[in-house]
Amino acid sequence: MDAKQIDFFDTFGFIKFPGLLKADIDWIEEEFEQVFPMFRNVKHDGSKRTMIVPFIDQREKLSGMLEHPAINDILTCLLGSDYNYMGSDGNYYSGDTSWHPDGQEKSRKHIKIAFYLDSLTAHNGALRVIPGSHRFGDVFYRDLMEKIWNAEQSWGISGSEVPAVALDVVPGDVLVFKHETFHSSWGGNGYRRMFTINASQRFTGEKALEELEAQCLLHYHYARDHYYGPAMRGSAVPQRQKHLEQVMSLGIDWAERSKHLSPL
Ligand SMILES: O=C(O)CCC(=O)C(=O)O
């Protein structure tokens, strides 16, 4: 990323890279389709969202996206060369996704890279973002947080009419947004394919590991043996290991922690 792109991201809370993975999109799509049959109980029927977590972690080739020069460039430019890989989800979305941010972290930056595998516009489910809404703590953010959940009652408009930018995509485009940025999607069909890479700055400070653990647990919804998936760990080249190392250093028995959760 160049300095202007980084500034755009910091100012508006999102950025789109048209065609960044155009040359890779065929194998990415094939790999995406391979993941779902790996889970016997997972069958998407279009009626509600189907999600697999962690996602890229299930396949060596998808895990290798962390080392893809274009993706590595985004991650290191926005988060530093010692960034933490924080996980990934793969989805068949179905219908609308209401307005929400993904998190709120004062002390460090968290980003999501989103890969949509279908051509989408504002009319059929393209991701929408509210520019500048990532500046949490300011009045605009507080107003949104209080009112956007019920746009009809707050402003007399539907969620799809909230002023926003629709990020039209074709497969191969890459979207990046800060976790704090309010986003949504409207008018999509039952089979919108999309997966993500989540990452953060390395956790530093007195309570770094405590805070990292809390962050990991926040997104830990399914029972599993490890925070990272088998292919992600098994194929971790040294370049990748430094992005997994801080979470691994927590020394948590994830299987034990998952006892109350159901598996995928
Ligand atoms: O595409 C969508 O429906 C919403 C995506 C989203 O909310 C997310 O990845 O956090």
Ligand as a Chemical Component Dictionary entry (heavy atoms), coordinates in Angstrom:
data_LIG
# 
_chem_comp.id                   LIG 
_chem_comp.type                 NON-POLYMER 
_chem_comp.pdbx_formal_charge   0 
_chem_comp.three_letter_code    LIG 
# 
loop_
_chem_comp_atom.comp_id 
_chem_comp_atom.atom_id 
_chem_comp_atom.alt_atom_id 
_chem_comp_atom.type_symbol 
_chem_comp_atom.charge 
_chem_comp_atom.model_Cartn_x 
_chem_comp_atom.model_Cartn_y 
_chem_comp_atom.model_Cartn_z 
_chem_comp_atom.pdbx_ordinal 
LIG O1 O1 O 0 -21.550 -9.635 3.674 1  
LIG C1 C1 C 0 -22.247 -9.579 4.676 2  
LIG O2 O2 O 0 -23.439 -9.940 4.678 3  
LIG C2 C2 C 0 -21.726 -9.008 5.980 4  
LIG C3 C3 C 0 -20.296 -9.254 6.276 5  
LIG C4 C4 C 0 -19.988 -8.975 7.712 6  
LIG O3 O3 O 0 -20.801 -8.486 8.449 7  
LIG C5 C5 C 0 -18.690 -9.277 8.275 8  
LIG O4 O4 O 0 -17.852 -9.927 7.645 9  
LIG O5 O5 O 0 -18.442 -8.867 9.420 10 
# 
loop_
_chem_comp_bond.comp_id 
_chem_comp_bond.atom_id_1 
_chem_comp_bond.atom_id_2 
_chem_comp_bond.value_order 
_chem_comp_bond.pdbx_ordinal 
LIG O1 C1 DOUB 1 
LIG C1 O2 SING 2 
LIG C1 C2 SING 3 
LIG C2 C3 SING 4 
LIG C3 C4 SING 5 
LIG C4 O3 DOUB 6 
LIG C4 C5 SING 7 
LIG C5 O4 DOUB 8 
LIG C5 O5 SING 9 
# 
